[in-house]
Structure formats: C-alpha cells, structure tokens
Amino acid sequence: MFAGKNEITPYLVSRFYRAPEIILGLSYDHPMDMWSVGCCLYELYTGKVLFPGPTNNDMLRLHMELKGPFPKKMLRKGAFSDQHFDQDLNFHATEDDPVTKKTIKRIIINIKPKDIGSIIVGSPGEDPKMLANFKDILEKIFVLDPEKRMTVSQALSHPFITGKALDTVFGMVQVKG
C-alpha cells in the first residue's frame, strides 16, 4: 500500500507493537514503524514486552502510563477515539467484572508519565554511554504524536545506531581493517 493512503483499521500490526495512531483511528505512515522498532529494541534489551496489553484499550492506557496524556488534537481527529475517551476526552479504561463478567468502564485521569530510564536498568559492567544513548533513542521514538516522533533518518544518525553502542547491545564483534 502507499504510505499515507491506507485504510483506517484499529487492528493493523501485532498488538504489542501497535502504535497509538492505529488504535485511535488516525491516518498512519512511517512513524508507526518507528514505534514498532522501539518496542522491538526494548524487548531485545530487556527480554520483556513493553506494552503487553490484552486489548487496544489496555494498550492506550499503557502508552499513557509511559508517556502521559495524548495531545487533544490527536483524540479529536481519531476515528476510534470515542471507543476509549468520552466527549471531554477523559480516558475510559474497560475491564471485565470478575463476578458479573460484564464489561465496565472507569474514568482514569491524571496519568503521570514514567521516565524511560526508570524502566531500563543497566547491567554491571555495561557501557554507561551506550545505556544513555539507548534510553535517549527510546525516549525520542516513544512520542505519542506521530508528527513529533523520531524519523527513520534521525534514528539512523543517532549515536546509539552510529556508535559502538549497537555492537554492545547485540553482542556483535566489530572487525576493523
């Protein structure tokens, strides 16, 4: 398909790697791929899935728990925003009541974002510069607004990619010659 000329669907991309613009029903383009790359980098480094939500609603909650509330302009434009947010743009978390098995909604306000550094802990002997570069690239990839997210060309010139930091993460040996 052509970039930017695609069908809006809330189920594109495997859920754990799905960018928020897909879930909200916004048009999508290459920034969604950067989001997925960030999810993969995190998973390769930690061995854990960063956003393990069982539903799109849960995924949005996890995105906000990492990055804070969505920009209002994104929510106003989203074809599926009303499935997750009320008319005042308050987030409605959906969950199944364990007793009645009915889906219930609860409003969640004042979601405080985390610092990416708080969820990535280095190992003893790890290069602190590489770890700082890794945290920095993830911080720039995980931007909720796809228009402000790191681009592919910016990522390719980031010190984490251009330096020896990448070799350290994946255990590669750099051959000079």
N, CA and C of each residue as an Amber inpcrd file, in Angstrom:
protein
   531
   0.8350000  -1.1710000   0.0000000   0.0000000   0.0000000   0.0000000
   0.8840000   1.2390000   0.0000000   0.3500000   2.3360000  -0.4540000
   1.0920000   3.5800000  -0.4910000   1.0570000   4.2470000   0.8760000
   2.1790000   4.7980000   1.3000000   2.2610000   5.4770000   2.5910000
   1.2470000   6.6110000   2.6520000   0.5100000   6.6700000   3.7410000
  -0.4660000   7.7340000   3.9340000  -1.7850000   7.5340000   3.2170000
  -1.8810000   6.5270000   2.3440000  -3.1160000   6.2740000   1.5960000
  -3.5990000   4.8680000   1.9290000  -3.9400000   4.6620000   3.1910000
  -4.3040000   3.3290000   3.6220000  -5.6080000   3.3470000   4.4020000
  -6.1720000   2.1850000   4.5240000  -7.4440000   2.0310000   5.2250000
  -7.2320000   2.1480000   6.7320000  -8.1110000   2.8920000   7.3830000
  -8.0510000   3.0380000   8.8370000  -8.6530000   1.7810000   9.4680000
  -7.8580000   1.1080000  10.2920000  -8.3010000  -0.0900000  10.9920000
  -7.5920000  -0.1300000  12.3390000  -8.2820000  -0.4830000  13.4150000
  -7.6380000  -0.4960000  14.7280000  -6.7880000  -1.7390000  14.9950000
  -6.6980000  -2.6420000  14.0290000  -6.0100000  -3.9120000  14.2730000
  -4.8060000  -4.1510000  13.3830000  -4.2600000  -3.1220000  12.7750000
  -3.0620000  -3.2530000  11.9640000  -1.8610000  -3.4330000  12.8930000
  -0.9450000  -4.2650000  12.5750000   0.2740000  -4.5380000  13.3360000
  -0.0720000  -5.3960000  14.5630000   0.8160000  -6.2900000  14.9220000
   0.6150000  -7.1080000  16.1240000   0.4260000  -6.1850000  17.3210000
  -0.5100000  -6.5090000  18.1970000  -0.9560000  -5.6110000  19.2580000
   0.1800000  -5.0290000  20.1010000   1.1300000  -5.8360000  20.5450000
   2.1780000  -5.3490000  21.4440000   3.0850000  -4.3130000  20.7880000
   3.0550000  -4.2250000  19.4670000   3.9250000  -3.3140000  18.7140000
   3.1120000  -2.2280000  18.0070000   1.8260000  -2.1650000  18.3030000
   0.8880000  -1.2760000  17.6200000   1.0270000   0.1560000  18.1220000
   1.2340000   1.0740000  17.2080000   1.3670000   2.4930000  17.5420000
   0.0080000   3.0810000  17.9270000   0.0190000   4.1090000  18.7600000
  -1.2480000   4.6950000  19.2120000  -2.1030000   5.2740000  18.0860000
  -1.4860000   5.7820000  17.0310000  -2.2880000   6.3550000  15.9420000
  -3.1660000   5.3060000  15.2600000  -2.7260000   4.0600000  15.2600000
  -3.5280000   2.9820000  14.6770000  -4.7530000   2.7300000  15.5630000
  -4.5240000   2.6180000  16.8670000  -5.6050000   2.3220000  17.8100000
  -6.6390000   3.4460000  17.8300000  -6.1740000   4.6760000  17.7070000
  -7.0910000   5.8250000  17.7510000  -7.8240000   6.0490000  16.4290000
  -7.3730000   5.4060000  15.3660000  -8.0330000   5.5760000  14.0770000
  -7.5890000   6.8180000  13.3410000  -6.3200000   7.1470000  13.4550000
  -5.7420000   8.2620000  12.7160000  -5.0700000   7.7260000  11.4610000
  -4.7760000   8.6140000  10.5200000  -4.0160000   8.1530000   9.3630000
  -2.6180000   7.7720000   9.8660000  -2.0060000   6.8360000   9.2020000
  -0.7030000   6.3650000   9.6580000   0.2540000   6.2790000   8.4870000
   1.5270000   6.2930000   8.8510000   2.6010000   6.3200000   7.8690000
   3.8380000   5.7220000   8.5400000   5.0060000   6.0890000   8.1000000
   6.2460000   5.5130000   8.6110000   6.4720000   5.6820000  10.1200000
   5.9350000   6.7100000  10.7630000   6.1350000   6.7930000  12.2210000
   5.6090000   5.5730000  12.9840000   4.6000000   4.8890000  12.4510000
   4.1100000   3.6870000  13.1430000   5.1870000   2.6090000  13.1400000
   5.9980000   2.5740000  12.0920000   7.0850000   1.5960000  12.0340000
   8.1680000   1.9240000  13.0560000   8.4200000   3.2100000  13.2640000
   9.4060000   3.5990000  14.2720000   8.9370000   3.1630000  15.6610000
   7.6420000   3.3190000  15.9330000   7.0930000   2.8830000  17.2200000
   7.3590000   1.3810000  17.4030000   7.0820000   0.6160000  16.3590000
   7.2860000  -0.8360000  16.4250000   8.7560000  -1.1830000  16.6270000
   9.6390000  -0.4540000  15.9610000  11.0800000  -0.6670000  16.1310000
  11.4730000  -0.4140000  17.5850000  10.9430000   0.6540000  18.1700000
  11.2300000   0.9420000  19.5790000  10.7870000  -0.1900000  20.4880000
   9.6000000  -0.7390000  20.2130000   9.0960000  -1.8760000  21.0030000
  10.0340000  -3.0760000  20.8770000  10.5150000  -3.3160000  19.6630000
  11.4360000  -4.4430000  19.4300000  12.7740000  -4.2160000  20.1240000
  13.3130000  -3.0040000  20.0490000  14.5820000  -2.7010000  20.7160000
  14.4630000  -2.9250000  22.2210000  13.3740000  -2.4360000  22.8110000
  13.1520000  -2.6160000  24.2400000  13.0850000  -4.1110000  24.5820000
  12.3540000  -4.8470000  23.7750000  12.1810000  -6.2750000  24.0360000
  13.4990000  -7.0370000  23.8910000  14.2920000  -6.6850000  22.8820000
  15.5930000  -7.3350000  22.7100000  16.5140000  -7.0510000  23.8980000
  16.4550000  -5.8290000  24.4120000  17.3350000  -5.4430000  25.5110000
  16.9100000  -6.0680000  26.8390000  15.5950000  -6.0450000  27.1190000
  15.1200000  -6.4720000  28.4390000  14.5920000  -7.9030000  28.4810000
  14.1980000  -8.4230000  27.3160000  13.5600000  -9.7360000  27.2820000
  12.0890000  -9.6690000  27.6570000  11.5490000  -8.4410000  27.7880000
  10.1510000  -8.2590000  28.1800000   9.4200000  -7.4230000  27.1320000
   8.1190000  -7.6350000  27.0500000   7.2780000  -6.8290000  26.1710000
   6.9720000  -5.5210000  26.8990000   7.1710000  -4.3900000  26.2420000
   6.9570000  -3.0920000  26.8750000   5.4760000  -2.7890000  27.0870000
   4.6490000  -3.1200000  26.1070000   3.2130000  -2.8390000  26.1730000
   2.4350000  -4.1510000  26.0230000   2.2900000  -4.9370000  27.1020000
   1.6350000  -6.2450000  26.9970000   0.1130000  -6.2090000  27.1940000
  -0.5490000  -5.1990000  26.6680000  -1.9890000  -5.0810000  26.8730000
  -2.7880000  -6.1210000  26.1000000  -3.8210000  -6.6950000  26.7250000
  -4.6560000  -7.6960000  26.0460000  -5.6790000  -7.0930000  25.0820000
  -5.9060000  -5.7640000  25.1800000  -6.8630000  -5.0970000  24.2950000
  -6.2820000  -3.7650000  23.8380000  -6.8840000  -3.1800000  22.8050000
  -6.4590000  -1.8560000  22.3580000  -6.6440000  -0.8240000  23.4670000
  -7.7220000  -0.9400000  24.2310000  -7.9570000  -0.0130000  25.3260000
  -6.8230000  -0.1020000  26.3510000  -6.4380000  -1.3060000  26.6870000
  -5.3240000  -1.5070000  27.6150000  -4.0240000  -0.9540000  27.0430000
  -3.8360000  -1.1200000  25.7540000  -2.6290000  -0.6030000  25.1080000
  -2.5550000   0.9210000  25.2550000  -3.6670000   1.6060000  25.0360000
  -3.6720000   3.0610000  25.1820000  -3.3320000   3.4660000  26.6170000
  -3.8750000   2.7310000  27.5800000  -3.5600000   3.0140000  28.9920000
  -2.0620000   2.8630000  29.2440000  -1.4730000   1.7870000  28.7240000
  -0.0370000   1.5540000  28.9040000   0.7890000   2.6320000  28.2100000
   0.3480000   3.0590000  27.0280000   1.0550000   4.1350000  26.3220000
   1.0540000   5.4070000  27.1780000  -0.1040000   5.7240000  27.7520000
  -0.2060000   6.9310000  28.5810000   0.5630000   6.7920000  29.8900000
   0.6320000   5.5840000  30.4340000   1.4050000   5.3820000  31.6610000
   2.8930000   5.6130000  31.4210000   3.3440000   5.4000000  30.1880000
   4.7450000   5.6750000  29.8630000   4.9460000   7.1310000  29.4530000
   4.0290000   7.6700000  28.6450000   4.2640000   8.9740000  28.0280000
   3.3100000  10.0930000  28.4530000   2.3450000   9.8110000  29.3070000
   1.4100000  10.8480000  29.7260000   0.2050000  10.9190000  28.8000000
  -0.6470000  11.9260000  28.9900000  -1.8770000  12.0150000  28.1940000
  -1.6050000  12.3120000  26.7180000  -2.5450000  11.8910000  25.8960000
  -2.4510000  12.1590000  24.4600000  -2.7380000  13.6190000  24.1780000
  -2.1010000  14.1600000  23.1340000  -2.4700000  15.5150000  22.7070000
  -3.9520000  15.5210000  22.3070000  -4.6590000  16.5380000  22.7230000
  -6.1040000  16.6330000  22.4540000  -6.3990000  16.6140000  20.9590000
  -5.5130000  17.2000000  20.1370000  -5.7670000  17.2200000  18.6890000
  -5.7800000  15.8050000  18.1120000  -4.9640000  14.9230000  18.6550000
  -4.9810000  13.5300000  18.2030000  -6.3160000  12.8790000  18.5380000
  -6.7810000  13.1220000  19.7510000  -8.0270000  12.4970000  20.2000000
  -9.2270000  13.0280000  19.4180000  -9.2000000  14.3070000  19.0930000
 -10.3200000  14.8910000  18.3350000 -10.3870000  14.3430000  16.9160000
  -9.2440000  14.0140000  16.3290000  -9.1890000  13.5370000  14.9370000
  -9.3960000  12.0310000  14.8160000  -9.2120000  11.2920000  15.8750000
  -9.2490000   9.8320000  15.8150000 -10.6260000   9.2580000  15.5350000
 -10.7110000   8.3970000  14.5430000 -11.9930000   7.7550000  14.1880000
 -12.5000000   6.8310000  15.2920000 -11.5800000   6.3170000  16.1270000
 -11.9730000   5.3800000  17.1790000 -11.7850000   5.9450000  18.5850000
 -11.4920000   7.2340000  18.6840000 -11.2590000   7.8510000  20.0000000
 -12.4520000   7.6830000  20.9190000 -13.6700000   7.7540000  20.3550000
 -14.8710000   7.6620000  21.1910000 -15.0500000   6.2860000  21.8310000
 -14.2850000   5.2970000  21.3640000 -14.3350000   3.9730000  21.9910000
 -13.5240000   3.9330000  23.2980000 -12.6640000   4.9370000  23.4730000
 -11.7460000   4.9300000  24.6060000 -11.8080000   6.2090000  25.4490000
 -12.3760000   7.2690000  24.8890000 -12.4230000   8.5670000  25.5600000
 -13.8380000   9.1250000  25.4850000 -14.2430000   9.8580000  26.5230000
 -15.5740000  10.4780000  26.4920000 -15.5040000  11.8180000  25.7590000
 -16.6380000  12.5410000  25.7240000 -16.7110000  13.7980000  24.9800000
 -15.7850000  14.8610000  25.5690000 -15.4050000  14.7240000  26.8430000
 -14.4610000  15.6540000  27.4670000 -13.0130000  15.1660000  27.3320000
 -12.8220000  14.1000000  26.5650000 -11.5240000  13.4820000  26.2810000
 -10.8870000  12.8530000  27.5230000 -11.7250000  12.3980000  28.4540000
 -11.2590000  11.6130000  29.5940000 -11.1630000  10.1570000  29.1590000
 -10.0950000   9.5020000  29.5620000  -9.8800000   8.1040000  29.1900000
 -10.7950000   7.1930000  29.9980000 -11.4330000   6.2460000  29.3180000
 -12.2840000   5.2500000  29.9570000 -11.6210000   3.8860000  29.8220000
 -11.0700000   3.3980000  30.9240000 -10.4790000   2.0630000  30.9230000
 -11.6100000   1.0480000  30.9620000 -11.5350000   0.0510000  30.1150000
 -12.5540000  -1.0010000  30.1250000 -11.9580000  -2.2640000  30.7160000
 -12.7490000  -2.9330000  31.5240000 -12.3170000  -4.2070000  32.1130000
 -13.5470000  -5.0560000  32.3720000 -13.3390000  -6.3460000  32.4400000
 -14.4410000  -7.2640000  32.7100000 -14.5860000  -7.4480000  34.2170000
 -15.8120000  -7.2840000  34.6970000 -16.1030000  -7.5150000  36.1070000
 -15.9460000  -9.0110000  36.3740000 -15.1290000  -9.3980000  37.3640000
 -14.8920000 -10.8280000  37.6030000 -16.1300000 -11.6030000  38.0510000
 -17.1010000 -10.9110000  38.6450000 -18.3010000 -11.5820000  39.1360000
 -19.3750000 -11.6650000  38.0590000 -19.7240000 -10.5060000  37.4990000
 -20.8250000 -10.4690000  36.5230000 -20.3790000 -10.7850000  35.1040000
 -19.0720000 -10.7240000  34.8630000 -18.4840000 -10.9530000  33.5280000
 -18.8760000  -9.8620000  32.5240000 -19.5060000  -8.7790000  33.0030000
 -19.8710000  -7.6630000  32.1320000 -18.7030000  -6.7020000  32.0320000
 -18.6110000  -6.0190000  30.8960000 -17.5720000  -5.0210000  30.7010000
 -17.9740000  -3.7460000  31.4260000 -17.0630000  -3.2410000  32.2310000
 -17.3100000  -1.9860000  32.9340000 -16.2650000  -0.9580000  32.4890000
 -16.6340000   0.3100000  32.5730000 -15.7190000   1.3960000  32.2180000
 -15.4570000   2.2230000  33.4590000 -14.2100000   2.6550000  33.6060000
 -13.8960000   3.5760000  34.6840000 -13.0170000   4.6860000  34.1210000
 -13.2810000   5.8970000  34.5560000 -12.5150000   7.0530000  34.0770000
 -11.1660000   7.0690000  34.7810000 -10.1170000   7.2840000  34.0070000
  -8.7810000   7.4360000  34.5770000  -8.2950000   8.8340000  34.2140000
  -8.0070000   9.6210000  35.2290000  -7.4870000  10.9680000  34.9930000
  -6.1440000  11.1220000  35.6950000  -5.4250000  12.1270000  35.3260000
  -4.1180000  12.4310000  35.9230000  -3.1310000  11.2720000  35.8140000
  -2.9770000  10.7380000  34.6240000  -1.9800000   9.6920000  34.4050000
  -0.6120000  10.3630000  34.3450000   0.2550000   9.9690000  35.2460000
   1.5960000  10.5500000  35.3240000   2.5650000   9.7020000  34.5040000
   3.2750000  10.3300000  33.5700000   4.2160000   9.5550000  32.7600000
   5.4230000   9.0960000  33.5710000   6.0210000   8.0060000  33.1000000
   7.2420000   7.4780000  33.7100000   8.4370000   8.0250000  32.9380000
   9.5760000   7.9620000  33.5450000  10.8230000   8.2670000  32.8600000
  11.2980000   6.9460000  32.2570000  11.6350000   6.9570000  30.9780000
  12.0780000   5.7200000  30.3060000  13.2560000   5.0990000  31.0670000
  14.0680000   5.9520000  31.6890000  15.2050000   5.4520000  32.4520000
  14.8100000   4.6170000  33.6500000  13.5990000   4.8370000  34.1540000
  13.1610000   4.0730000  35.3250000  12.7740000   2.6370000  34.9760000
  12.5460000   2.3670000  33.6920000  12.1640000   1.0000000  33.3100000
  13.3000000   0.2570000  32.6080000  14.4280000   0.9490000  32.4010000
  15.5890000   0.3090000  31.7850000  16.7500000   0.4100000  32.7660000
  17.1740000  -0.7230000  33.2570000  18.2560000  -0.7640000  34.2290000
  19.4520000  -1.4500000  33.5870000  20.5990000  -0.8200000  33.7010000
  21.8120000  -1.3810000  33.1260000  22.3320000  -2.5670000  33.9170000
  23.1700000  -3.3370000  33.2620000  23.8190000  -4.4800000  33.8980000
  25.2070000  -4.0730000  34.3840000  25.7470000  -4.7820000  35.3790000
  27.1040000  -4.4610000  35.8340000  28.1010000  -4.5620000  34.6700000
  28.9750000  -3.5780000  34.5750000  29.9830000  -3.5790000  33.5290000
  29.4990000  -3.0290000  32.1970000  28.2340000  -2.6680000  32.1220000
  27.6820000  -2.1420000  30.8690000  28.1990000  -0.7310000  30.6290000
  28.4290000  -0.4080000  29.3720000  28.9140000   0.9140000  28.9890000
  27.8340000   1.9590000  29.3040000  28.1020000   2.8790000  30.2480000
  27.0850000   3.8590000  30.6310000  26.6950000   4.7890000  29.4760000
  27.6220000   5.0820000  28.5830000  27.3170000   5.9400000  27.4340000
  26.3380000   5.2270000  26.5000000  26.5870000   3.9290000  26.2630000
  25.6890000   3.1610000  25.4080000  24.2970000   3.1160000  26.0240000
  24.2220000   2.9170000  27.3400000  22.9360000   2.8540000  28.0190000
  22.2180000   4.2030000  27.9260000  22.9400000   5.2900000  28.0990000
  22.3460000   6.6260000  27.9820000  21.8360000   6.8590000  26.5650000
  22.6000000   6.4340000  25.5620000  22.1670000   6.5760000  24.1660000
  20.9350000   5.7190000  23.8820000  20.8860000   4.5380000  24.4720000
  19.7390000   3.6510000  24.2890000  18.4750000   4.2880000  24.8750000
  18.5820000   4.8080000  26.0950000  17.4360000   5.4740000  26.7200000
  17.0020000   6.6780000  25.8930000  17.9730000   7.4240000  25.3660000
  17.6630000   8.6190000  24.5780000  16.9140000   8.2740000  23.2900000
  17.3740000   7.2480000  22.5870000  16.6950000   6.8990000  21.3310000
  15.2780000   6.4050000  21.6100000  15.0850000   5.6320000  22.6810000
  13.7350000   5.1720000  23.0100000  12.8350000   6.3410000  23.3990000
  13.3780000   7.2950000  24.1250000  12.6030000   8.4830000  24.5110000
  12.1170000   9.2320000  23.2640000  12.9470000   9.2910000  22.2480000
  12.5920000  10.0090000  21.0140000  11.6920000   9.1840000  20.0940000
  11.7420000   7.8790000  20.2180000  10.8650000   7.0060000  19.4230000
   9.4670000   6.9750000  20.0400000   9.3900000   6.8410000  21.3550000
   8.0830000   6.7180000  22.0130000   7.4850000   8.0960000  22.3000000
   7.1390000   8.7890000  21.2320000   6.4260000  10.0570000  21.3080000
   5.0200000   9.7720000  20.7930000   4.0160000  10.1200000  21.5750000
   2.6400000   9.7700000  21.2220000   2.1980000  10.3830000  19.8910000
   2.5670000  11.6230000  19.6430000   2.1870000  12.3000000  18.4030000
   3.1260000  11.8440000  17.2940000   2.6140000  11.1300000  16.2860000
   3.4880000  10.6120000  15.2380000   4.2070000  11.7080000  14.4510000
   3.6440000  12.9130000  14.4170000   4.2910000  14.0150000  13.7060000
   5.5400000  14.4920000  14.4320000   5.6500000  14.1960000  15.7150000
   6.8000000  14.6320000  16.5100000   7.7470000  13.4820000  16.8490000
   7.3960000  12.2960000  16.4160000   8.2030000  11.1100000  16.6870000
   9.4840000  11.1410000  15.8480000  10.5220000  10.5290000  16.3590000
  11.7880000  10.4220000  15.6300000  11.5500000   9.7770000  14.2670000
  12.2020000  10.3250000  13.2390000  12.0780000   9.7650000  11.8960000
  13.1270000   8.6760000  11.6950000  12.9870000   7.9420000  10.6130000
  13.9600000   6.8900000  10.2840000  15.3380000   7.5080000  10.0830000
  15.4320000   8.6120000   9.3360000  16.7470000   9.2230000   9.0820000
  17.3630000   9.7590000  10.3750000  16.5410000  10.3090000  11.2690000
  17.0650000  10.7550000  12.5690000  17.5740000   9.5680000  13.3770000
  16.8580000   8.4680000  13.3330000  17.2840000   7.2760000  14.0690000
  18.5980000   6.7370000  13.5220000  18.7290000   6.7260000  12.2020000
  19.9500000   6.1930000  11.5910000  21.1820000   7.0330000  11.9170000
  20.9830000   8.2970000  12.2530000  22.1330000   9.1350000  12.6020000
  22.2950000   9.3010000  14.1170000  21.4460000   8.6350000  14.8980000
  21.5250000   8.7180000  16.3590000  22.7810000   7.9880000  16.8520000
  23.4490000   8.5040000  17.9000000  24.6650000   7.8560000  18.4240000
  24.4760000   6.3930000  18.8210000  23.2830000   6.0170000  19.2260000
  23.0670000   4.6160000  19.5750000  23.2650000   3.7180000  18.3540000
  22.8720000   4.1920000  17.1740000  22.9860000   3.4120000  15.9450000
  24.3640000   3.5830000  15.3100000  24.8870000   4.7920000  15.3050000
  26.1530000   5.0430000  14.6090000  27.3770000   4.6430000  15.4190000
  27.2580000   4.6210000  16.7320000  28.4030000   4.3070000  17.5810000
  28.5550000   2.8290000  17.8290000  29.5020000   2.5010000  18.6830000
  29.7130000   1.0990000  19.0230000  28.6390000   0.5760000  19.9620000
  27.7420000   1.4680000  20.3960000  26.6900000   1.0730000  21.3310000
  25.8570000  -0.0810000  20.7940000  25.5400000  -0.0750000  19.5120000
  24.7120000  -1.1370000  18.9380000  25.4270000  -2.4820000  19.0400000
  26.7490000  -2.4770000  18.8110000  27.5100000  -3.7220000  18.9080000
  27.4350000  -4.2970000  20.3200000  27.4730000  -3.4220000  21.3180000
  27.4200000  -3.8660000  22.7050000  26.0840000  -4.5320000  23.0210000
  24.9740000  -3.9440000  22.5630000  23.6490000  -4.4860000  22.8610000
  23.4640000  -5.8710000  22.2820000  23.8870000  -6.0710000  21.0520000
  23.6140000  -7.3230000  20.3820000  24.7940000  -8.2970000  20.4230000
  25.8630000  -7.9310000  21.1460000  26.9920000  -8.8240000  21.3130000
  27.7800000  -9.0640000  20.0460000  27.7290000  -8.1320000  19.1330000
  28.4520000  -8.3030000  17.8720000  29.9190000  -7.9060000  18.0570000
  30.7630000  -8.4400000  17.2270000  32.1680000  -8.0700000  17.2350000
  32.4080000  -7.1960000  16.0200000  33.0000000  -6.0340000  16.2730000
  33.2660000  -5.1140000  15.1690000  34.6590000  -5.4270000  14.6300000
  34.7370000  -5.6900000  13.3480000  36.0120000  -6.0050000  12.7100000
  36.5110000  -4.7530000  12.0210000  37.7420000  -4.3630000  12.3450000
  38.3490000  -3.1850000  11.7000000  39.4000000  -3.6740000  10.7200000
  39.4900000  -2.9620000   9.6180000  40.5010000  -3.4220000   8.6900000
  40.5290000  -2.7210000   7.4520000
